Amino acid sequence: MKFEQHIQEHAERAERAMAMGGPQKLGKRKESGILNVRERIGQLLDPGSFRESGLFGVSYLPEMRESTPCDGKVTGFGKIAGRRVGVVGYDFTVKGSSSSYTNNRKMAHVKEIGGKRGFPVVFLGESTGVRMPDIMGEGMGMNFEGPRFLRTREAPWVTAIMGNAFGSSAWHACCSDFCVVRKNSVMAVASPGVVSMALGRKVTAEELGGWQILAEHSGFADKVVDTDEQVIDTIKQFLSYLPTNNREAPPVAEVPTGSDEASKGMLELIPESATQVYDVRKIIAAFVDKDSFFEVKDRFGRSISTGLARLNGRTIGIVANNPLFKGGSMDGDACSKATDFIVLCDSFNIPLVFLHDQPGFLIGPDSEKRGVIGKVINWMNAVLQATVPRISIILRKSYGRGFINMGGAGTSDEISAWWTAEVSFMNPRTAVTVVHGIKEEDDPERFNDLLKEMARNGGAYDLAAVYGVKEVLDPRETREYLKEALDVHTLRLSGGIGQHKLANWPTSY
């Protein structure tokens, strides 16, 4: 056979590269129920669609060449549901998937092509950080950073944290539009060992950057799941709502049978008492297409619920006050969560729906220490710069600056109110005490007289009378109203494409 020697050598080199860290390390992962990097890529991509880039890459140090197949990172291009994606898979069985000269070049190529050619890049993250001694001394001179972590959101980035993630995999997670974390994973700037040495005390992985820290405190985790397989499914689900790049409108899906039924029972989901709480996610589920609500950051800033959904087959983004948590009072975390989500939607041409039911921002010394003032205005700026359609509905109460941040006072393209709506500068009961210095228990009769005066003209029909809202809705009409409003405000002149004024907004600000 012609070129027999070449054929044999090529096959042998490919086999060594595909062997990853060897059977012993791969066997331990399998016993633990953890997929290896090639299994992860195989489950993520359509069968037969993966084209690897850099199969024969190894460490630039001669003494490490034989021990660094693919230099610890598997990169290339494939398809998810028929749509093009790039993928960077961290192979923890090879030097802990530590970053080095060769694998950084592999990653840079995939990221660059994804941005230039307009398709998502998925990072399957699990790494120990930078590789030493490669980076020591002269290695720093070979470390060309350039635009390595520059995000301008031409196309989506998605990161999965599937184990220990320090250094590169953590940086990519924080640069991404969506991050899903497998439980028992850890993400931080540096490993517990390094941090323990720096602080002079033992620091556990969980307290440093366990999944609960990421999901409930820092907010870096958009979703938390139990297994590698669920991580992969979550990535596919998220990408199904988004366009391939920011010059396309989001994909349109078939409308599931029965999607119009749940909204007919909307009144059963709403308490008649204005002081009784409820879970706004049940309201959302009742008017969006059946089973289409994909919540984002459900464990973080919980007085705001954010998520992607479909309405009549089209992707929408929802920002909703949730009275079930803190009565709907918005703290700094809720503000950051709302801003982050608005940036996502505006960057990828996803119309926004705001649902008001909030008593204002959570104030006090702790809130001020966490910079709530700046976070409120960050949110306000994001709303004002968004160029996708913005539809706002006042469900019940909406007070003060929160009314404006949620799309009131001309900050949305269309605003309506349920008949249960009430707006004011602040809770009228609080206003009575602030203005008149009287509490209800001091003089109930006088307090109630003053309350009637303070609460005047704040209902849905009062707003409609001055065209402060365009319509007063029966809650059961919400789905049909939104279908019409979103159709009216379709960006026809630009083919559904916004101006992306938020595309350069810093990630994880």
N, C-alpha and C positions, 0 to 999 in steps of 0.2 A: 504494500500500500504506500502511496506517495505521502511524504511528510509524516511517516509513522512515528518518528522520534518526537517531532513537535506535538503530535496528537497525544502521545503518551505523557509527555512532560506537562502539557496543558491540563490534562485530566488529573494528574497527580497534584499539581499546584492548587487546582480548584478544590480537590478533595481535602487537602490540608486546610485551606481557607474556610471551607464549610464546616470543619470539625470543631470550630469555636475553641473553648477552653479544654476540650477533651472529655472522654466518657465519664470520668469520676465526678467532675464538677457538674456536668449535665445530669448525671444520675441523681445527685443530691437535690437538685432543683425539682426534678420530676417527683421524687419522694415527698417533697414539701408541697406539691400541687402548684408549683410556679412554672410558667412557660418560659422556655428559652427565647432568645431574641428572634430566631428564625421562625419559631412557632407563632410568636406574637405577630410578626409581619405576615405570615401565612394566613392567620385568622382575620387580620385587618383588611387585606387586599382581596380583590376578586381573584379567583383561581387562575393561575397561569399568567397574571398580569404584571408580576414583579420583574423589573429589569434592574439588576444590581449595578451600581457604579462604585468602583473601588474594591472589587473583590480581592485583588492582589496587593492592596495597600498593607504595609507593615510599618513598624517603628523605623525612624530614620537612623537610630543607633544600631550599628552592626551586631552588637552582642545581644540585641533584643529581637532581631528579625524573626528568628524561628519560634519565639514564644508570643508573638503578637499577630495572629491571623486577623486580617481585616483591620488591624490596629485597634481592635476593640469596639468598632462601630460599624454597623451594617447599614449602608445607605443606598438609595436608588429611587426608582419611580414606578408607579403602578396605578391601579384604578380602584375606586370604591363606588359600587353601584354604577359602574360605567363611566365615572368621572375621574379625570386625571388628578393625582396627588403625588407629592414627594414624601419620602419617609426617611427618618433618621432613627435607627434602632440601636440602643446602647447594649452592648454585650458584656454583662457583668462578669462573665466567666473568663474574660481576657483582661488581666490587669485592672479589674474592677471598673472596666470601661473608662478608665481615666483619660483625660484629654491630653493630646500630644500634637506634634506638628502635622503628621499625616492625617489623622482622623479629623483634625480641625479643618483641613483643606477639603476633605470629603463633605463634611457638614456644610461648609461655606458654599460649595458648589450647588448642593441641593437647594439651599435657601435662596441663593442668587437666582437660580433658574425658576424656582417657584414664583418669585417676585416679578421677574422679567417676562415670564410666559403666562402668568396669571392662573396659578392653581395652588391649592392649600398644601402646607407642609405639616406633617404629623411627627412629633417627637415622642418616642417610647423611652421614657427616661428612667435611668437607674445607674448611678455612677458614684465614684469615690471622690471626684474632683480632678484637679490637675495631676499629671503624672510627674513624679520625681524619680530620678534626677534630670529628666529631659528638659524641664523648664528652668532648672537652676543655671546661674551664670550666663553663658553665651546663649542658652536656650531662650532667654527673654528677648534676645535680639532677633530670634527667628519667629517670635510670637507676634505676627502681624494681626493686630486687632481690627483695625479699619472699621467698617460698618457691621461688624459681626452681630451686634445686638440692636441694630437700628430697626425700628418698626415704623413703617409708613402705611401699613395695612392695605397693600394692593390686593392681597389674597389672605385668607385666614391662616393662622397658626394655631395648632392644637397640641397640647402636651399631656401625656399620661405619666404620672409618678407611680412606679410599680416596684418599689423597694427603697433602698437608700438612695437619696438624690442630693448630692453636694456639688458645688461648682457648676459646671456647664449645664447639667440637666435642670438645676434649680434656676439658673439664669433664663433658660429658654421657657421654663414654666411661667416665670414672672413677666416675660415678654409676650406670652401667648394670649389669644382671644378667649381661650377656654382651657381649663386645667381639670382633669379628672384624676382623683387619687384613690389608690387601692388602700384599704385599711391595713394597718401595721406597716405602712410606709413612713418614711421620714424625709423631710426636705429642709435644708438649712444652708447657710453660706459655707459653713465648714462642719466637719464631722464632730461627734461628741468627744472623741479623743483629743482632737486639736483644741476644741473649746475648753475642755477640762484642764489641759495644760496651761492655757492662757489665763484662766480664772483661778487656778490653784485649788479647784474643788471638783468633785465628780459631777458631771452633768449627764443626765440620761438622754437617750435619743428622743423619747416621748416628750419630755419637757422642752427640748430644744426645737423640735419641729415635727412632732407626731401629727397624725391625721386630724386629731381634734383641735390642735393648735391652728392648723392650716384652714380648717373648715369653720371654726367657731370664733377664732380670735383675729388672725391676720386676714382671713377672707380670701387667701390665695387659691383655695380649693373650691371650684365651682360645683363639683359633684364628688361624692364619696361612695364607693361601691366595695364589695367584698372580695371579688376574685379578678384575676387577669382577664378571664373571658368577659366578665361584665364591663371591665374597663374598655375593651375593644368594642363591645356593643354600644356603649355610651358615646364613644367617639363617632361611630357611624351615624348614630341618631342625631347628634349635634350637627354634623356636617350636612345632614339631609335638609335642614332648615335654611342653610346658607347658600349663596351663589358661589360659583367656583372662584370668582374674583369680583372686585368692586365695580367693574364695568358691565356687570350682568345683574338683572333682577333675580331675586330668589326663585328657586324652582317652585312650580305649582303641582300640588298633589291632588289625587282624587279625594272627594269629600266622602267620608265614611257614612254609610247608611245610618239614619237615626240621629244625625247631628243637630237637627232642628228641634228634637223632642225635649231635651233637658231644660231649655230656656222656658218652657211652658210652666215648669214647676218652680220658677225663680222665687216667687213670693214665700214659698215654704222655707227658703234658705235665709231669709232676712228677718231679724227680730223686729217686732213692732216698737219695742221700747228703744229709744235712742241711746240709752245707757247700757244696753246689753251687747256683749261682744259676739263676734262670729268669725269664721275663717274665710277670708276673701278668696282663698284658692278654690273653695266650693262654688263661689259665684263665677269665677273664671272658667272652671270646668263646665259650667252650665251653658255658657254662650259660645265657647270656641268649638271647633270641630271635635268630634268625639275622640277622647283619649289622646289629644294632641298637645296638651300643655306640658312643656319641658322646663321645669323650674331650674333656675340657676342661683347658686349660693343660698340654698334653702336653710342652712344652719347659721348664717351670718347676717347681721343687721335685720333681724326677723320682723321688725315692724313694717318693713317694706318687702313685698313679694315681687320678684322679677322672673321673667321666663319667656321663652319662645313658644309660640302656638301657631295654629293655622285657623284661618277664618275663611270659609268658602274655598278651601284649598290653598290659600295664599298665606305666606309666613307673616306673622306680626310679632312685635315685642310688647310685653305688658309690664308696666310699672304700677303696682297697686299697694295702697296702704293696707296693712293687715291689723285690724283692731284686736285680734287674738293675742298679740304681743305688745305689751306696754300701752295698750289702748290705742295703738296706732301712732304714738308719739315717735318722732323720727330723731334718732341719735346720730352721732358722727359716723358710725359704721353703716347705718341705713343710707345716709347721704352718699358716702363713697360707693356703696353698692349700686345706688340708682345712677350715679354718674358713670360708673364703669359700664353699666348695661346700655345706657344711652349712647355712649361712644361706640360700643359694638354694633348697635342697630344702625346708627347713622353711617358708620363706615361701610356697611354692607347692604344698604338700600332696603332696610326693614322698617316699615311703618310702625309708629309707636302709639300705644293706647295707654292713657293714664286713668286710673280709677281712684278718686279721692274718698277718703274717710279718715281724717286725721285732726287731732286737736292742736297741732303745732309741733315745734321742735322741742326735744328734751333738753331742758336748760339746767344750769347749776354748775358748781365748781368743777366737778369731774368732767362734764361736757366741755367746759372752756379749756381745761388742761389738755384735752384731746383735740383741740383746734376746731370745734364744731362750726365756728363762724366762717372760717375759710372753706370748710366742706360744704356748707350751705350755698356759698357763692360759686364754688366749683360746679355744683349741680346746676345752679341757675345759668351759668355760662354755657354749660353743655346743652341745656334745653334751648337756649337762644341761638346757638350756632348750628343746631341740628337742622338739616334741610330735607329730611324725610317727612312724609305726612305725620302730623301729631293730632290725635283725637283725644279729647278729654271728657270724662263723665264724672260728675259729682254724685256719689252714691248717698252719702249722709253728710256729716259735718266736714267743713274745710275752713280752717282758720289761718289768718295771718300770712306770713311769708310762705308757709307751706302751700297755701292756695295757689300762689304764683308759681312755685317750683313744680307743682303738679299739673300745670297747663292752664291755670286761670289767668285772668287779667291780660289777655291778648298774647300769651306765650304758647298757645296751640293754634292750629288751623281751624279747629271746630270744637265747640264746647257745648255740652248739654248736661241736663241734671235729671236724676230720678226725682219723683215727687217728694221723696223723703229728704231732699238736700237742705242744708242750712250752711250759710257762710257768714263770716264776720271777721273783724280784725283779731279777736280772741274769743274764747269761750265767754258768752254773755254773763255767766255766773261769776267768773273770775273778774270780768270787767266791772261789775257792780261793786265788788270789794275794793278794786284798785281805785275807782273813781270816787266812790262815796264812803269808803272806809267802814263798811258794814258787812257783817257776816250773817248768813241765814239764821243761825242759832241765836244771834243777838236780838233780832226783831223780825220774825218771819213775815209778818204782814207787809211791813215797809220794804223788806228785801224783795218780796214777790212783785210789788208795785214797780220798784225800780228795775227788776228783771224784765218785766213786760216792755218797759221803755227801751232798755238796752238791746233786747232781742228783736226789736221791730224790723220789718222789711228785710228779713234775711232768708226767707224761704225760696223754694224753687220758682214759684210764680212771681215773686217780687223781682227776682233776677231776670226772669223772662220778660217782665214788663219794661225793663230798661235795655233789653237785648244783651244783658250780661251773660245769658245762655241762649242758645238758638232754639232749643226745644226742651220741653219737659216730658220725660219718658215714663211710661209704665215700665217697671223693671223687666217685665216679660218681653218687651220690645227691644231689649238691648242687642241681641244678636242681629236682628234685621236692620236696626239703626246703624250698627257698625259696618255691616255689609255695604249699605248705601253710602255712608260717610267715607269709607275707604275707597270706594269706587269713584266717588266725586273727586276725591283728592289724589287720585292716581297721577303720578308724574308723567303725563302723556308726552309733553314736549321734549323730555329727555329720555324717553323709553324706560321709565321707571328707575332712573339712575339719579342719585342725589349728588350734591357738590362735595361731600366728604370733607367738610371743614374740620371735623374732629379726627381725621385719619392720623394726624401727627400728635395727637394727645398722648402724653407720656403714659406708658403702661405702669401699673402699680405705683401711681403717684403718691 
